């Protein structure tokens, strides 16, 4: 009997040991985490990157922004203002309930009621109504022709209409989703726990329609400090880190236990001007109030443009982990204007333009940015370049949680940010940043600084309603060319992405949108 008991105990121990050996956890360190577990709260990339693990979209964006089927197997324009989506059958939510067309209708209609800063309404702005044809067919009616609706729907996250039913107002949404009560998706991972700035813990959903993932458990650690992320990787506390600082890339590449993966992204850092008559952070050199906002003068904006040595920005401020841009979208985006060239660096002409505009001695302004989102040396470098033409730019970097609401409230005169045209179509950027702010049209949602150009508005609206692809491309190219001459924003650098990883533990397939997804990370062979 004792021998049998010992054998049984030994067998149990071996099974437990085997189970532990088979368990696979992935620990990643990211620079910026989500603001909420509600996928409809904001359009920021950090939020989408996190919630993509839990919630699927109707259409998926591939690694190079190509449109791929997800919860929608196919989509078709039935007429100028009607899109039909055929949905995937047999899909289960994490609570075991069936995914149906009702969940799609609910998710589309929910967004305007719960969205916050950087509103996610930009992804459903074209929608007039949603019709449930049957359990697996949805028809979306648009106000006018909407050729880029499938592109917008790569960020239409589908929530359960039953789990989220009681958490679909701005007052209730955060409690429901951040606690996990409503965080029920169809994605490859289930929500376990999260708190703001803390770890997001996920576990594999074995019932995922796309097949089970290799990781039993995924821990996404939010570590804004670059040195701390690198240190945790070297110490073996994490398996992979995102947004490797440019200065650390050559050092990490020399470590035989690590691999560095680099990829050109769609994100462009840029300066954005305030176009309001009374701008809050611009003064004469002696601190006196100016009679008018100098940035309303196109000569002043051109002077800023000519003062920026982008080659130096790329080489030194970003240490080679970037390329010089020609416009606010990258070459792989539909509507990119191949004829545009990078702005010339010309300090002498910049000073002349300032003098012509009535500011021979320059003026004083604050340069604002999110210091946990932007490369650390970019702000000071831009400020030094502006100083060469007489512009005193006081650098003010604050966390994104402070920066974004303050920007939305209109507290800034000049700020630096980055934009990625995530849908693969230039209208996404143009209609968000360049169109005048018209909430009734759901246009200009991110244009909080009062820029308005009727010619730009018409090009954007015409492109948004043009179903012929060639004609639409021509309109978008004209709009990008106009942005380059009117200069409401100044592109600074197209950023390269860099990840570092334990090469004996994991491999990574990089994405153009910089997302660090467990679904793109696999165990090393």
N, C-alpha and C positions, 0 to 999 in steps of 0.2 A: 504493500500500500504506500509506504514511504517513497519507494522508488517511483511509483506512478505519480505521486504528488510532485516529487522533484522534477520529473519529466514534464508534467503539465506546467509547472512554474517556469521551467526553462523555455518551453515552447511559447508560453505567453510573453516572456521577456524578449525572445527573438522576434516575435511578431511586433511587439511595441517598438523594438529597435529598428526593425525594417520600416515600420510606419513613419518613425521619426526621420529616417534617412530619405524616405520618399517625399516627405513634406518639403515644399519649396516656397520660401518667402522671398519677396522682392522688396528691398528698401531703397527708395530713391530720395534724393535731396533736391528740392526745387527752390528757385529764387523767390517766387511769388505764388502764394496760394489763393484759394477762392475767397470771395467776400461773403458767399452764402452757398448753401447746398441747393437752393432753388435755382434750377437751370434757366429760369425766365427772369431772374432778378436783374441781370446786367449782361451787356454784350462783351465784356472784357474777355480777353484771351485766357487770363488766369482762371476765370470762373469756368469757361467752356472746357479748358483742358482737364480740370478736375471732374466735372460732371459728365464728360464723355465716357468715363468708366462705368457710370451707373445708368445713364439714359442714352437711348439711341435716337437718331434723327431719321426723318423720312428718307433723305438722300445723304450719302456719306461723301465726305471729301477725302480723296485718296492722298497718298504721300506727296504727290506733285499737284494737288488741287483738282485732279480729274473727278468728275461726278460719277459716283458708284451707287448701285442699289443698296438700300439698307432696309428700313421697315417698309419702304415702297419698292416693289419689284420693278415697276415701270411707271412712266408718266408721259402724258400726251396733251398737247393743246387741241381741244376739240373745236374751238373757235377763237376769235380774237380776245375774248375775256373769260374763257373757261379752261381750266386745267383739270385733267382727271388723273388720279393716282390709284393704281392697283396695289393693294397692300399684301404683305407677306402673311401667309396663313400658318397656324400652329405655333405662333409666338406667345410665350408666357411672360407675365410680369414676375418679379421676384417673390410676390406673395402667392403665386400659382394661378392668378386670374388670367383670363385671355385678353390679348391685345386685339382691339377692334377699331373700326372707323370712329367710334364714339370718343376714343381717347385722342385721336387726331383733332377732331373738331373741338374738343374741350381744351386741348393744349394751345391751339391757335387763338381761341377766344379768351383764354386766360391771360395771355401775355400783357395786354394793355392795363390790366387791373393790378398787376404785381410788380411791374418793372420799376427799377430805381435809377441810380446814376448810370450814365452811358447806356441809355435804354435799349432793351432788346426788341422794341417795336420796329426797329429798322428791318427785321427779318420777316415781318408780316405786314409791312406798310401798304403793300399792294392789294391786300385781301379785302374784299367787300363782304363776302359771306361764304359759309362752308355748308355743303350738302352731303349728308350721309346717304349714299345710294344703296349700299348694303353693308354687311359686316366687314367687307374687305375692299370697298370702293368708296373713294371720297372725291367730290368735285369741288374745286375752289373757284369761286367767281371773283374777278378782280374789277376794280373801278374802271380801268382802261387796259389796253394790251400790256401784258407784263412778261416779256420774253425771258427775263432773268429770275423769275419766281423759283425755278428749280435750284438756281445758285443760292438764293436767299435761304432756301429750306435746308441747307446743310447745317444751319444753326437752329432749326426748329426741333427742339428737344421734346420728346413725347413723354408726358407724365400720365399716370393712371387717373382716369376720371373719377374713380371711386376713392382711391387713397388720398387724393389731393382735393377732394370736393369741399372739405371744410377748411382748407388752407389756401384760399384763392383770392384773398384781399391783401392789401399792403399791411394791414394790422395783424393778420393771422399767418401769412406765408412763412415768415422766418422761423417762427416757433415750430410749425409743422415740419419743415424741411430740415432745419438744423438739428432737430431732435431725432430725426429718422422716421417719424410717424408717417410722413408723406413721401419719403425718399425711396419710392418704389418705382424702379425702372425696368426696362427689358434688356439692359446692357450686360456685358460680360462679368461685371463685378457688383456685389451687393454692398450697401452702406453698412458700416459697423459703428463708427464714431467719428466725430469732428467737432472742433471748437475753433473760433477765429484765431488765426496765426498758429494753431496747433496742428498735430499730425492728423491727416485724413487716413483712416484705416478702412480697408476694403477686404472682402473675401470673395473667392471665386463663386460664380453662379453656375452650377453644373447643368442647369436647364437652359443655358444660353443657346439661342437658335443658330448661332454661328459656330458652335462647337466650344467645348470647355477650354479655358486658358490654362497654361502650364503652372501659373502661380496660385498656390492655395490662399495666400494672403499678400496683400500689397499695402505697404506703408509709405505714404507720401509725406515727407518731412519738409515743412516750410522753413528755410534757412536763408533769409535775405542777405546775410553777410557773406561776401564772396570767399574770404579767407576761411571762414568756418566751414563752408561746404567742402572746400578743397581739403581741409584738415580731416574732416570726418571720412572722406573717401580714402585718404592715405592711411588712416587708422583702421580701416576695414569696418567702420560703423555703418556705412551705406554702400550699396552696390554700384550706384550710378549717380552722377550729378549733372544738372543742366546749367546752361549759361556760364560756362567756364570763363573766368576773366582772361582777357587776351594775354596779359603778362604771364599767366600761369601755363598757357598752352605749351610753349617749348619745354618747360620744366617737366610737366606731366608726360610729355611725349618721350622723355628720356627714362621714365620709370618702366622697367621691364614687366611689372605686374599690371600696368594700366594700358588702356588704349584711349586715344582721343579721336572722336568722330566730328568732322566739320561739314557744314552744308550751307549753301547760300539760301538765305531766307527771303520772305516776301516783306519783311518789316523794314520800314524806312524811318529813320529819325528825322524830325523836321522842326523848324521854328514856326510859330503861328502868331500873327499880329492881331491886335485889337482894333476894330474898325468903328468903335463907338465915339461919338463926339467928345464925351468927357471920360477919358480913360484914367483909371485909378492909380496907376503906378508909374507915370511918366512925368518928369519935372525938368525945369531948367537946371543947369549945373549947380546953381546956388540954392536949389531946393524950392524955388518959387514955382507957382502954378503956371503952366503954359496957357496961352490963349486958345489953342486948339490941339487936337491930337495929331502929332507929326506923322504918325503912320498912315493917316488918310492920304498923304501925298505919295503918289507912286514913285517919285524920285527918291524919297527916303527908303522905301522898301527895296528899291533897286540898289541903293547904297549899301544896305545891309547885305544884300545878295553878293555884291562884288567884294565886300570885305571878308567873305568867308573863303579861306583856302581849304577846299575840301580834300585835296591830296594830303595836306598836313593833318587834317582831322582823321583821315583814314589811317595814315602811317603812324602817327604819334598818339593822338587821343584814344584811338581804338586799336592801336598796335597791330595794324594789318588785318584785323578781324572784321573787315568791311570792304565795300567798294564804293566808288563815287557814283551817285545817282544822276539821272538826267531829268527825272520827274517823280511824282509821288506814287507811281506803281512800277513794278519790276517787269522785265521783258517777257515773263511767262504769263502776264495778265492780259486778258482780252481787252483791247482798247489802248494798249501801250503804243505811244507815238515814236516810231523808229527814227524820225527825222530830228527829234530834239537832241541837243547836245548839252553837256554839263556846263553850268554857268562859269564864266571866266572870273578869275581872281584879279582884281584891279583896284588897289587901294587909292591910287591917285584919282581915278575917275569917281570912286565912291565919295571921296572928300569933296570933289567938285559938285556932285549931285546934292550933297547935304547943304553946301553953300548956296546953290541955286534955289533950294527949297526954303532958305531962310534960317539954316542952322549951321553956320560956319564953325561954331565951337562945339557942335553936337548937343547932346542933352543926357539926362540921367533916367535910367529905367531899371526895373527889376526883371531878371531872367529866372522864371520859375520852372520847376520840373519835379518829377517824382524820383527821389534819390534811391528808392528800392526797385526802380524799373529801368532807369537809364544808366549807361556806363558812367562810372564815377568821374572820369576826366573830361567828359564831353562838355558839360556846362562851363567849367572854368576855361577850357580852351576856346569856346565860342566867345566868352566874355573878353578874353585877351585880344581876340581878333577884332572885336567891335571897338575896343579901346584904341586901336590904331587909326580909326577914323573919327575919334572924339566922342564915341558913345560910352558912357560909364554904365556898365551893366552889373548891378549887384546880384550875385548868384544866390538863389534861395532854393535849396533842395529840401523837400519834406516827404514823408511817406505817402504812398499812393492813396491811402485811406484818408489823408488830409488833402492832398493835391486835387483829386478828382472832384469831390464835392465843392471845393473852393473855385475850381475852374468853372464848374456848372453854374455856380452863383455869380459868375462874372467878376471875380475879384482880381483878375490878372490882366496886365497890359501886354505882356510878352511871355510866352511859355514854350517849352520844348517837350515834345512827346514823340511817340512812334506809332505808326499805323501799318497794319498788314491787310492787304486786300484779300481777305480770307475766302471770299466766294469765287475768286478767279476771274472776276469781271469788274472792269474799272468803274462801273456805275456805283458799286458798293462804296468806294471811297468818295467819288465825286458827289453823290447824292447826300452823303453824310457830312462831309467837310466843306464842300464848295457851294452847295445850293443855299440860298437864303433860308433862314429858319422859318419854316411854315408848318406848324404842328397839324393844321387841318389837312395838309397833303402828306404828312409823315415824311417830310423832307427837311434836310438840314438839321437833323437831330443832334449832331455833335458840333454844329456851328453856333457856338454860344458867344461869339465876339462881334456879331453884327455885320459880317461881310455879306454884301448883296450886289450882284452883278446880273442885270436882266438878260444879257447875252449868255452868260454861263447857265442861268436857270433854264433858259429855253433849250440849250444844247442837251442838258441833263434830262429834262422832261421828254424831249423828242426821242432821245436814245432809249429811255426807259419804256417807251411805247412802240418802238420800232421792231417788228417781228423779223424783218429781213436781216440776217446776220452781217452781211457786208455793209449795208447802210448803217446799221447800228455801230459797227466798228469805226466807221468814218466819223460819226458824230462824237464818239468817245475820244477819238484821237484829237479832234478839234477842241474839245473841252480841256484835255490835258495840255494842249498847246497854249490855250488861253490862260490856264493856271500858271504856266511858266512865264508868261509876259505880264500878267496882272499881279502876280506874286502875293496872294493872300497867305500862302505858306511857302517856306523855303526848305526844300529837301537838303539834308545834311549828309547822310550816309545810308547806304543799303547794308544792313547788318548781316554778318555771317553768324551762324549758330555753331556752338561747340559744346559737346558733351564729353565727359570723361567717365570711364567705367572700369570695373575689375574684369579684366579680360578672361580670367579663368572661371568667372561666374556668369557673365551675361554678354549678349550681343545686342546691337541696336540698329534698326533701320530708321534713318532720320526722316523728318517731315519738313516740307518747305514752310509750313506755318509755325514751326518751332515747338509744336506740342510735344511734350514728353509723356508718352502714353505707355502703360504697361503692355498694351496690345502690340506695341512695336518692339518690345524687349523680350528676348528669348534666352533660355538657359544656354550657356556656352557648351559646345559639344566636346 
